[in-house]
Amino acid sequence: MARAKKNLRKTGRRSPFATFALVAVGLLVTGAAYAGISQTSATAEVDMNAQTTIDEGGKLFAANCATCHGMSAVGTTEGPSLVGAGAASTHFQVGTGRMPLAFQGPQGMVKPKQFTEEQTLQLAAYVASLGPGPSIPEQKYLEGDGDSTAGGELFRINCAMCHNVSGAGGALTQGKWAPPLGGVAPAHIYEAMSTGPQNMPVFSDANLTPQDKADIITYLQYIDQTPAIGGLGLGSIGPVAEGLFIWIIGLGIIIAFTVWVTAKSN
C-alpha cells in the first residue's frame, strides 16, 4: 500500500478518490452559497411606499397577473378587481403560491411560490397603490408571544367549525375545503384573517383586534409544536372520526383474530 502511494507520487497521478472529493467540496460550496443567496432574498427589506418598488410591482403584474385581473387590475370575466384588495391580500395569495392560479377550480391550490419574497412585496406594493385595503401586519403581532389560552378560545369560537379545533382543516361544500394550518407562516395566518380569502370570512380589527389575531397565531403555534399526549393523533380529525376508526378497524381486527383462532382449533 505504501509502495503504491509512493509510485503515485513519483508518476504525478492523482488518487481515484481525489476527483470524488473535489466534486463533493464543489457541491457543498455551491449549496452553501445558494442557501445564503436564498436567505438574503427571503429577508430582503423593501420600501413599500417607494415609487421604484411600485413600478417594479406594476411590471410583474402586467407580465403575470393582467391576463386575468386586467391591465389596470379592475378585473375581467376571469378574475376579480384588485382595487382596494390591499397589500395583505396580495402577499397572502402570492406568498402561499395560490396565485397565479395553475388552473380554474373551486379554490386556489397551495403550490410552490413563483416569486421571491422581494418580488411578492413589490406586487403587494403595486396593488396597495391602487386603493386602500388591509396592509401587511406588523412584525410585533407575528412573534408568537401572545396569550395561547385566549387564542384557543377565540379560535374555537370563530375558526374551529371549518378548520377543526386543532387546525387540521376540513371539507366544505361544492368541492371546497378549509386548509390545515400546521406549519403556515404567521404572516399568512394574520393576512388570511384580515382579508378573508376564498370561502373565509373577513375578520376586521372590529371583529378581532390585532392582539386577538396575535393570540390565535400563538395558539396555532402551540398546538403545532406540542406532541399529542394521548399517543397517535390520527390526523387530529376529531373524536367522532377517531372513535369510528376504533370501532371499524379495532373491532374488525378482533373479529378476524377470533375467526382465525376458531378455524385453527377446528
Backbone bond lengths (Angstrom), bond angles and torsions (degrees), N, CA, C in turn:
res aa  C-N    CA-C-N  psi(-1)  N-CA   C-N-CA  omega(-1)  CA-C   N-CA-C  phi
1 M - - - 1.473 - - 1.522 109.50 -
2 A 1.340 115.84 -47.45 1.462 119.90 178.92 1.520 110.29 -63.37
3 R 1.364 115.59 -37.63 1.460 119.28 179.27 1.517 111.08 -65.29
4 A 1.383 116.78 -37.33 1.470 120.38 179.64 1.519 110.88 -65.46
5 K 1.356 116.98 -42.15 1.463 120.57 177.91 1.526 110.66 -62.93
6 K 1.366 115.10 -39.73 1.451 118.94 -179.55 1.515 111.04 -64.69
7 N 1.356 115.70 -39.67 1.462 119.89 178.83 1.521 111.15 -65.18
8 L 1.386 117.24 -37.64 1.465 120.59 178.66 1.519 110.37 -63.41
9 R 1.336 116.21 -39.72 1.457 119.12 179.94 1.517 111.04 -67.38
10 K 1.325 115.55 -36.87 1.461 119.27 -179.26 1.524 111.33 -67.81
11 T 1.328 117.13 -40.78 1.469 120.92 -176.97 1.513 112.33 -83.19
12 G 1.363 118.50 -12.09 1.467 121.00 -179.80 1.511 113.26 79.97
13 R 1.329 119.10 8.43 1.467 122.31 179.78 1.521 110.18 -81.45
14 R 1.345 115.59 145.61 1.468 121.11 178.24 1.517 110.95 -85.87
15 S 1.316 113.88 154.07 1.460 118.91 173.62 1.520 108.99 -65.64
16 P 1.333 120.11 144.18 1.478 121.41 179.34 1.518 112.90 -61.45
17 F 1.338 117.44 -19.44 1.459 120.12 178.88 1.524 112.89 -82.54
18 A 1.327 117.29 -12.74 1.464 120.52 -178.41 1.515 111.36 -64.94
19 T 1.343 117.44 -38.69 1.465 120.87 179.82 1.524 111.23 -63.68
20 F 1.329 115.51 -44.79 1.467 119.37 179.05 1.525 110.92 -63.45
21 A 1.328 116.73 -40.75 1.463 120.39 178.97 1.529 110.71 -63.91
22 L 1.335 116.98 -40.13 1.458 121.15 179.23 1.521 111.40 -64.47
23 V 1.345 116.61 -43.10 1.467 120.91 178.49 1.524 110.80 -63.85
24 A 1.345 116.65 -42.07 1.461 120.31 -179.57 1.521 111.04 -63.04
25 V 1.342 117.11 -43.30 1.467 120.45 178.37 1.524 110.67 -62.96
26 G 1.342 116.43 -41.96 1.466 119.91 178.53 1.511 112.55 -61.29
27 L 1.340 116.50 -41.88 1.465 119.78 179.10 1.519 111.62 -65.67
28 L 1.342 116.39 -40.15 1.466 119.43 179.40 1.523 111.08 -64.66
29 V 1.325 116.90 -42.75 1.464 120.22 -179.61 1.525 110.24 -65.70
30 T 1.343 116.27 -43.74 1.467 119.92 179.60 1.525 111.52 -62.98
31 G 1.351 116.39 -42.70 1.457 120.07 179.26 1.514 112.34 -63.64
32 A 1.338 116.49 -41.62 1.462 120.15 179.48 1.522 110.99 -65.01
33 A 1.345 116.55 -40.59 1.462 119.87 179.21 1.521 111.21 -65.67
34 Y 1.349 116.45 -41.28 1.466 119.90 179.46 1.523 111.22 -65.00
35 A 1.347 116.38 -40.92 1.465 119.96 178.59 1.518 110.76 -62.66
36 G 1.338 115.75 -40.15 1.454 118.88 178.99 1.511 112.43 -64.88
37 I 1.344 116.51 -41.15 1.463 120.63 178.55 1.518 110.62 -65.58
38 S 1.345 116.98 -42.59 1.467 121.14 -179.81 1.511 110.54 -62.96
39 Q 1.341 116.81 -42.78 1.460 120.17 -179.67 1.515 110.42 -63.92
40 T 1.341 116.98 -38.21 1.458 120.44 179.70 1.511 111.37 -64.61
41 S 1.345 116.58 -43.31 1.461 119.32 -178.72 1.514 111.29 -70.51
42 A 1.369 116.70 -31.70 1.456 119.29 -177.55 1.520 111.75 -71.58
43 T 1.327 116.36 -27.12 1.458 119.23 -177.71 1.531 111.43 -108.44
44 A 1.329 115.23 18.11 1.459 118.88 -177.74 1.524 110.28 -62.80
45 E 1.318 115.19 136.38 1.450 120.48 177.71 1.523 108.56 -89.98
46 V 1.309 115.34 130.52 1.467 121.24 -176.47 1.515 108.09 -125.08
47 D 1.326 116.61 131.43 1.461 121.80 175.24 1.524 107.62 -81.04
48 M 1.327 115.89 102.99 1.459 121.46 -174.26 1.534 112.92 -66.06
49 N 1.324 116.63 -20.46 1.464 119.97 -177.38 1.524 113.22 -95.68
50 A 1.335 116.81 -7.58 1.467 120.25 -178.77 1.518 110.32 -70.21
51 Q 1.332 116.10 139.51 1.456 120.28 -179.32 1.524 111.98 -65.02
52 T 1.339 116.06 -33.54 1.468 119.29 178.17 1.530 110.91 -63.73
53 T 1.338 116.47 -38.49 1.473 120.27 177.70 1.524 110.41 -64.37
54 I 1.328 116.52 -44.28 1.471 121.08 179.67 1.520 110.69 -63.79
55 D 1.329 116.24 -40.66 1.471 120.25 -179.97 1.526 110.97 -64.25
56 E 1.342 116.44 -42.99 1.466 119.58 178.57 1.525 110.36 -64.12
57 G 1.336 116.06 -39.51 1.461 119.55 176.78 1.512 112.01 -63.84
58 G 1.336 116.52 -37.33 1.458 120.14 177.29 1.521 112.32 -63.17
59 K 1.324 116.41 -38.21 1.471 119.85 177.95 1.529 110.70 -65.94
60 L 1.337 116.14 -44.00 1.464 119.64 177.90 1.522 111.19 -62.48
61 F 1.331 115.82 -39.39 1.462 120.37 -179.90 1.518 110.44 -64.24
62 A 1.327 117.29 -45.79 1.463 120.97 -178.29 1.523 111.24 -62.23
63 A 1.333 116.93 -34.52 1.461 120.56 -176.48 1.521 113.21 -82.99
64 N 1.345 117.60 -25.57 1.462 119.07 -170.48 1.531 115.38 -124.18
65 C 1.327 118.09 -19.07 1.465 120.48 -170.70 1.522 113.95 -122.75
66 A 1.345 116.67 -22.55 1.466 120.21 -172.23 1.522 113.07 -66.18
67 T 1.325 117.89 -23.08 1.475 120.13 -179.72 1.521 110.89 -58.00
68 C 1.329 117.09 -39.00 1.466 120.49 -179.15 1.528 112.55 -97.47
69 H 1.326 116.74 -37.90 1.466 120.24 -173.18 1.527 113.62 -96.58
70 G 1.328 117.69 -4.12 1.461 120.78 -179.80 1.514 111.58 87.71
71 M 1.335 116.45 153.61 1.455 120.96 -176.95 1.522 112.46 -62.10
72 S 1.311 118.13 -30.86 1.462 121.34 178.75 1.522 111.56 -102.99
73 A 1.336 117.12 13.48 1.468 123.48 179.13 1.521 112.42 60.64
74 V 1.342 117.01 27.41 1.471 120.16 179.80 1.523 111.46 -90.26
75 G 1.341 116.68 0.05 1.456 120.47 176.39 1.511 113.79 94.73
76 T 1.318 115.74 155.60 1.463 123.88 174.94 1.523 107.46 -139.47
77 T 1.316 115.81 -172.57 1.465 119.33 175.92 1.529 111.53 -68.92
78 E 1.333 117.09 -15.91 1.464 121.30 -178.40 1.523 113.43 -96.60
79 G 1.342 117.08 -15.63 1.463 119.11 -177.25 1.514 111.21 -159.30
80 P 1.340 117.52 152.07 1.470 121.41 -176.35 1.527 112.25 -76.62
81 S 1.320 115.37 166.39 1.453 121.40 173.19 1.523 109.90 -69.18
82 L 1.323 115.73 143.70 1.460 121.08 178.48 1.522 111.90 -107.66
83 V 1.323 117.19 5.23 1.451 120.39 177.60 1.531 108.39 -67.92
84 G 1.301 116.89 119.00 1.457 121.48 -177.00 1.515 113.97 87.25
85 A 1.347 118.14 1.45 1.471 120.29 179.17 1.523 110.81 -69.16
86 G 1.322 117.10 -31.93 1.453 120.67 176.62 1.516 113.72 87.48
87 A 1.323 114.61 163.30 1.463 120.83 -178.62 1.527 111.74 -68.01
88 A 1.343 117.31 -34.15 1.470 120.39 -176.92 1.525 111.48 -62.99
89 S 1.313 116.84 -40.66 1.457 120.42 -179.25 1.524 111.00 -64.23
90 T 1.331 116.23 -44.49 1.464 120.16 179.82 1.519 110.91 -65.79
91 H 1.334 117.29 -43.25 1.462 120.84 -179.79 1.525 110.62 -62.53
92 F 1.327 117.46 -36.63 1.467 120.51 178.77 1.528 110.86 -70.49
93 Q 1.328 116.87 -52.32 1.461 120.17 -174.12 1.520 112.46 -64.97
94 V 1.330 116.21 -43.43 1.464 119.90 -178.66 1.529 110.70 -79.50
95 G 1.340 117.00 -37.40 1.452 120.80 -177.72 1.514 114.21 -68.54
96 T 1.329 117.61 -25.09 1.470 120.98 177.02 1.519 112.30 -93.94
97 G 1.332 117.51 -0.83 1.454 120.81 179.08 1.512 114.38 84.15
98 R 1.336 117.21 0.61 1.463 118.84 -179.96 1.533 111.46 -66.00
99 M 1.317 115.56 -35.80 1.454 121.03 177.82 1.527 109.05 -116.88
100 P 1.322 116.98 143.94 1.462 128.49 -4.49 1.528 111.64 -66.18
101 L 1.327 114.87 147.62 1.458 120.71 -178.66 1.523 111.36 -63.17
102 A 1.337 115.72 140.22 1.460 120.09 173.83 1.520 110.26 -77.73
103 F 1.331 116.62 -33.86 1.468 122.65 178.41 1.513 108.13 -164.20
104 Q 1.317 116.74 160.11 1.455 121.48 177.60 1.528 109.02 -75.00
105 G 1.326 116.46 131.94 1.449 120.86 -179.89 1.508 110.47 -158.06
106 P 1.330 117.27 -173.81 1.471 119.87 179.57 1.517 112.90 -57.38
107 Q 1.338 116.82 -35.50 1.459 120.69 176.63 1.524 108.93 -160.98
108 G 1.341 115.46 161.95 1.453 120.13 -176.75 1.522 112.37 -67.55
109 M 1.324 115.26 140.07 1.460 121.45 179.90 1.519 110.34 -90.86
110 V 1.334 116.03 141.23 1.458 120.47 171.88 1.530 107.81 -73.24
111 K 1.322 116.13 128.69 1.459 121.40 -179.48 1.526 109.24 -149.17
112 P 1.329 118.40 171.10 1.473 119.23 179.41 1.527 111.61 -55.89
113 K 1.319 115.59 141.21 1.457 120.65 -177.53 1.526 110.88 -64.94
114 Q 1.321 115.75 143.32 1.455 121.29 177.62 1.532 111.53 -90.75
115 F 1.339 116.70 -23.46 1.453 121.21 -175.46 1.525 110.91 -119.82
116 T 1.328 115.45 154.54 1.461 120.27 173.42 1.524 109.13 -72.19
117 E 1.348 115.87 169.50 1.457 119.67 178.73 1.532 110.79 -62.54
118 E 1.317 116.96 -37.70 1.462 120.09 179.11 1.527 111.14 -63.74
119 Q 1.329 116.90 -44.72 1.460 120.40 178.40 1.523 111.47 -65.64
120 T 1.339 116.33 -37.70 1.459 120.11 177.39 1.517 111.38 -61.07
121 L 1.333 116.41 -42.56 1.459 120.51 178.18 1.524 111.56 -67.07
122 Q 1.324 117.27 -33.96 1.462 120.21 176.59 1.530 110.74 -65.51
123 L 1.331 116.66 -42.40 1.464 120.20 176.14 1.522 110.51 -62.83
124 A 1.333 116.28 -42.01 1.460 120.15 179.28 1.524 111.28 -63.17
125 A 1.333 116.80 -38.52 1.465 120.51 178.70 1.529 110.60 -65.38
126 Y 1.322 116.59 -38.81 1.469 119.42 179.15 1.524 110.98 -65.06
127 V 1.326 117.52 -46.10 1.469 120.65 179.74 1.526 110.32 -64.01
128 A 1.330 116.33 -39.65 1.464 119.76 179.40 1.528 111.26 -63.17
129 S 1.342 116.99 -29.06 1.457 119.94 -179.05 1.527 112.68 -73.60
130 L 1.324 117.27 -13.65 1.467 120.84 -177.40 1.519 112.40 -81.43
131 G 1.306 117.60 -21.93 1.466 121.29 -178.63 1.513 110.23 174.09
132 P 1.318 118.58 156.56 1.467 121.50 -178.29 1.521 111.72 -65.99
133 G 1.317 115.22 141.63 1.460 121.12 179.28 1.513 109.67 -167.43
134 P 1.331 117.83 178.74 1.472 121.07 -179.21 1.527 111.46 -57.36
135 S 1.315 116.00 134.73 1.463 121.25 -178.44 1.527 110.58 -97.29
136 I 1.307 116.05 165.76 1.462 121.61 176.58 1.527 109.04 -64.40
137 P 1.327 119.24 134.10 1.477 121.07 -173.40 1.518 112.68 -66.50
138 E 1.321 114.86 153.91 1.454 120.64 175.76 1.530 110.06 -71.72
139 Q 1.320 114.55 148.59 1.459 120.67 -175.77 1.524 112.38 -61.00
140 K 1.322 118.18 -29.85 1.468 120.81 -176.24 1.524 112.49 -64.46
141 Y 1.337 117.66 -20.20 1.460 120.42 178.46 1.529 112.48 -91.08
142 L 1.325 117.04 -0.43 1.459 121.14 -174.85 1.524 112.88 -114.10
143 E 1.321 116.92 5.84 1.459 120.70 -173.84 1.525 113.29 -76.43
144 G 1.330 118.12 -17.24 1.456 120.39 -178.90 1.507 114.12 80.34
145 D 1.340 117.09 20.81 1.470 120.09 -179.93 1.528 111.56 -108.83
146 G 1.336 116.64 27.12 1.461 120.44 176.49 1.518 111.80 -81.78
147 D 1.326 115.91 -166.04 1.464 122.86 -179.38 1.527 108.54 -94.32
148 S 1.319 116.80 106.21 1.464 120.50 -176.55 1.533 111.85 -67.84
149 T 1.333 116.87 -31.60 1.470 119.73 178.69 1.518 111.11 -65.74
150 A 1.335 116.49 -48.56 1.459 120.47 177.04 1.522 110.56 -64.46
151 G 1.336 116.39 -38.29 1.460 119.99 178.35 1.519 112.55 -63.67
152 G 1.345 116.50 -38.10 1.457 119.90 177.57 1.520 111.98 -64.16
153 E 1.317 116.19 -40.64 1.466 119.68 178.51 1.529 111.10 -65.36
154 L 1.319 116.71 -43.53 1.464 120.29 178.11 1.524 111.20 -64.19
155 F 1.324 116.70 -39.11 1.463 120.84 -179.90 1.526 110.92 -65.15
156 R 1.328 116.47 -43.38 1.472 119.50 -179.51 1.525 111.44 -65.80
157 I 1.321 117.40 -32.56 1.459 120.94 -179.28 1.527 111.48 -76.55
158 N 1.331 117.45 -40.32 1.465 121.39 -168.95 1.524 115.49 -106.88
159 C 1.332 117.47 -21.43 1.460 119.00 -167.91 1.529 114.49 -125.90
160 A 1.346 117.42 -28.05 1.462 120.74 -169.45 1.519 113.07 -65.24
161 M 1.337 118.20 -26.14 1.467 118.68 -178.72 1.528 112.55 -63.37
162 C 1.320 117.63 -22.06 1.465 120.69 177.54 1.533 111.85 -109.81
163 H 1.328 116.19 -43.85 1.463 120.47 -172.80 1.527 113.25 -91.83
164 N 1.339 118.77 -0.86 1.463 122.60 -176.33 1.516 108.79 76.96
165 V 1.309 117.36 149.08 1.462 122.33 -175.83 1.528 112.02 -61.88
166 S 1.324 117.09 -24.08 1.460 120.83 179.05 1.520 112.78 -101.66
167 G 1.342 116.73 8.20 1.459 120.06 179.41 1.511 113.64 73.06
168 A 1.343 117.43 22.66 1.457 120.61 -177.90 1.517 113.37 -81.99
169 G 1.340 117.61 -5.57 1.463 120.56 -179.99 1.513 112.15 86.75
170 G 1.325 115.28 173.64 1.460 119.70 -179.76 1.519 111.55 -173.09
171 A 1.323 115.20 165.92 1.462 121.25 -177.76 1.524 110.64 -82.64
172 L 1.343 115.34 145.42 1.455 122.75 173.83 1.518 108.81 -117.60
173 T 1.297 117.72 -164.69 1.466 121.20 -177.46 1.530 111.15 -89.24
174 Q 1.322 115.23 161.30 1.461 123.78 172.97 1.531 112.92 56.00
175 G 1.316 116.41 40.98 1.458 120.80 176.10 1.511 115.01 76.16
176 K 1.321 118.34 10.81 1.458 121.82 179.98 1.525 109.64 -97.79
177 W 1.312 115.75 167.43 1.458 119.57 -178.30 1.528 110.24 -155.17
178 A 1.328 114.03 155.51 1.459 121.22 171.70 1.520 107.08 -93.92
179 P 1.317 118.96 118.89 1.467 120.77 -172.83 1.518 112.54 -71.21
180 P 1.324 117.67 155.36 1.470 120.61 173.25 1.521 109.98 -67.10
181 L 1.326 116.76 150.21 1.461 121.78 -174.04 1.521 113.05 -108.64
182 G 1.307 117.62 3.58 1.458 120.35 178.24 1.522 111.17 -69.63
183 G 1.323 116.22 130.19 1.457 120.45 177.15 1.510 115.28 78.51
184 V 1.334 118.69 3.71 1.461 121.21 179.31 1.524 109.19 -77.81
185 A 1.334 116.57 139.25 1.460 121.29 -178.93 1.526 110.45 -61.40
186 P 1.337 118.38 138.79 1.464 120.99 -179.81 1.524 113.07 -54.23
187 A 1.333 117.51 -39.36 1.467 119.78 -179.78 1.520 111.08 -61.32
188 H 1.319 117.10 -39.12 1.465 120.64 -178.91 1.526 111.30 -71.22
189 I 1.337 117.95 -34.50 1.464 120.22 175.91 1.525 110.13 -64.62
190 Y 1.330 116.40 -45.71 1.461 121.17 179.13 1.533 110.08 -61.48
191 E 1.321 116.68 -45.66 1.469 121.11 -177.97 1.523 111.74 -65.30
192 A 1.331 117.06 -35.80 1.458 119.66 176.94 1.520 111.16 -64.07
193 M 1.335 116.64 -39.59 1.459 119.73 178.73 1.529 111.53 -66.89
194 S 1.313 117.07 -37.63 1.466 120.22 -174.87 1.521 113.61 -84.60
195 T 1.344 117.79 -16.50 1.475 119.72 -177.81 1.528 113.62 -114.73
196 G 1.333 117.93 -21.44 1.458 119.85 179.10 1.514 113.91 64.03
197 P 1.335 118.62 62.26 1.470 120.10 -179.10 1.523 112.30 -69.01
198 Q 1.336 115.57 141.04 1.458 123.03 173.52 1.532 111.93 56.23
199 N 1.326 119.53 -111.45 1.468 121.13 -175.31 1.527 113.10 -91.27
200 M 1.303 117.43 -1.26 1.463 120.62 -173.88 1.526 110.36 -84.69
201 P 1.331 117.76 137.62 1.468 119.68 175.92 1.522 111.06 -71.78
202 V 1.320 116.27 159.02 1.460 122.02 177.50 1.525 108.91 -85.73
203 F 1.331 116.22 125.99 1.457 121.52 174.26 1.527 107.47 -106.71
204 S 1.307 115.18 90.84 1.456 120.01 179.94 1.526 109.53 -71.44
205 D 1.331 115.83 174.97 1.457 119.38 178.91 1.526 112.07 -65.14
206 A 1.333 116.59 -19.04 1.463 119.77 176.02 1.523 111.04 -75.42
207 N 1.343 117.14 -28.55 1.461 121.24 177.34 1.527 111.64 -85.81
208 L 1.319 115.00 -53.06 1.458 122.26 177.18 1.526 107.68 -128.64
209 T 1.298 116.65 116.91 1.458 120.22 179.80 1.528 109.93 -66.00
210 P 1.333 117.75 163.17 1.465 118.99 175.67 1.525 113.35 -54.01
211 Q 1.325 117.23 -36.20 1.463 119.76 178.22 1.525 110.81 -69.44
212 D 1.342 117.49 -36.15 1.467 120.55 175.49 1.527 110.11 -60.59
213 K 1.304 116.27 -43.62 1.470 120.58 178.75 1.520 110.64 -63.36
214 A 1.347 116.11 -40.16 1.467 120.23 177.56 1.526 110.79 -63.40
215 D 1.323 117.88 -37.83 1.464 121.62 178.15 1.532 110.70 -65.44
216 I 1.320 117.02 -40.92 1.469 120.50 178.31 1.523 110.40 -63.91
217 I 1.323 116.77 -41.34 1.465 120.45 177.21 1.526 110.24 -60.92
218 T 1.324 117.14 -42.43 1.466 121.18 178.61 1.524 110.95 -62.28
219 Y 1.343 116.66 -40.95 1.461 120.11 178.29 1.532 111.22 -62.68
220 L 1.327 116.89 -44.56 1.466 120.50 -179.38 1.525 111.22 -64.86
221 Q 1.321 116.59 -37.48 1.458 119.37 176.64 1.530 110.74 -67.15
222 Y 1.330 116.27 -35.61 1.465 119.90 179.29 1.530 111.58 -63.80
223 I 1.334 116.41 -49.97 1.466 118.43 -178.48 1.524 111.64 -71.23
224 D 1.335 116.44 -23.01 1.462 120.04 178.35 1.519 110.98 -73.71
225 Q 1.331 116.22 -31.25 1.460 121.03 -175.70 1.523 113.57 -98.98
226 T 1.332 117.77 -11.90 1.460 121.25 -177.58 1.530 109.95 -93.88
227 P 1.327 118.21 124.01 1.468 119.27 179.73 1.521 111.68 -68.58
228 A 1.336 115.48 157.01 1.459 121.43 178.98 1.530 108.87 -70.37
229 I 1.334 116.81 116.26 1.468 121.28 -176.64 1.525 110.91 -67.60
230 G 1.334 116.76 -32.51 1.454 119.78 -175.97 1.511 114.95 -82.12
231 G 1.329 117.85 3.65 1.458 119.84 -179.66 1.521 111.30 108.42
232 L 1.329 117.00 -142.11 1.460 122.22 -176.93 1.523 110.17 -62.90
233 G 1.333 116.64 124.42 1.457 121.09 -175.23 1.503 115.33 -80.08
234 L 1.350 118.54 -15.22 1.465 123.31 -179.48 1.526 111.41 53.54
235 G 1.329 115.63 37.81 1.452 119.65 177.50 1.511 114.43 78.86
236 S 1.316 117.85 3.80 1.479 122.35 -179.39 1.524 111.63 52.72
237 I 1.325 115.92 43.34 1.465 119.93 -176.22 1.516 112.68 -88.89
238 G 1.320 118.14 1.80 1.459 120.32 173.70 1.511 113.44 111.31
239 P 1.349 117.61 159.60 1.461 121.82 -174.24 1.526 113.34 -67.52
240 V 1.339 118.15 -32.47 1.472 119.38 -178.63 1.525 110.02 -66.92
241 A 1.337 116.00 -49.84 1.463 119.55 -179.65 1.526 111.37 -65.62
242 E 1.328 116.16 -38.99 1.461 119.16 178.90 1.530 111.28 -67.22
243 G 1.338 117.25 -38.94 1.464 119.90 176.05 1.513 111.71 -64.51
244 L 1.343 116.35 -39.52 1.468 119.96 177.43 1.523 110.60 -62.76
245 F 1.335 115.64 -37.24 1.469 120.07 177.65 1.531 110.40 -60.48
246 I 1.338 115.96 -44.82 1.467 119.53 -179.46 1.528 110.74 -64.24
247 W 1.342 116.74 -43.62 1.460 119.70 -178.32 1.528 111.56 -63.43
248 I 1.321 116.27 -44.88 1.473 118.84 -175.57 1.521 111.45 -77.16
249 I 1.341 115.75 -53.96 1.464 119.32 -175.87 1.527 110.93 -74.29
250 G 1.343 116.46 -47.21 1.460 119.42 -177.12 1.519 112.50 -63.30
251 L 1.349 116.69 -52.14 1.463 119.71 179.19 1.519 111.65 -66.29
252 G 1.346 116.43 -32.84 1.470 119.33 177.28 1.515 111.59 -61.70
253 I 1.328 116.78 -41.27 1.465 120.87 178.76 1.527 110.34 -66.26
254 I 1.347 116.53 -41.55 1.470 119.91 179.50 1.527 110.81 -63.08
255 I 1.336 116.55 -43.72 1.472 119.91 179.65 1.526 110.66 -64.37
256 A 1.337 116.43 -43.48 1.468 119.74 179.56 1.526 110.88 -62.55
257 F 1.333 116.95 -40.26 1.459 121.16 179.16 1.523 110.39 -65.62
258 T 1.342 116.66 -39.90 1.469 120.67 179.31 1.527 110.84 -63.65
259 V 1.338 116.77 -43.94 1.461 121.07 178.95 1.522 110.35 -62.42
260 W 1.359 114.54 -41.51 1.473 118.14 -179.31 1.521 111.71 -64.63
261 V 1.357 117.18 -43.16 1.460 120.86 179.12 1.536 110.53 -62.69
262 T 1.355 115.88 -41.82 1.472 119.75 179.35 1.504 111.81 -63.28
263 A 1.336 115.69 -42.72 1.480 119.29 179.10 1.519 111.67 -64.16
264 K 1.325 117.60 -38.61 1.450 120.75 -179.76 1.542 111.24 -67.16
265 S 1.349 116.06 -37.55 1.458 119.37 -179.10 1.506 111.54 -69.60
266 N 1.349 116.36 -30.78 1.458 118.80 178.62 1.529 111.37 -78.11
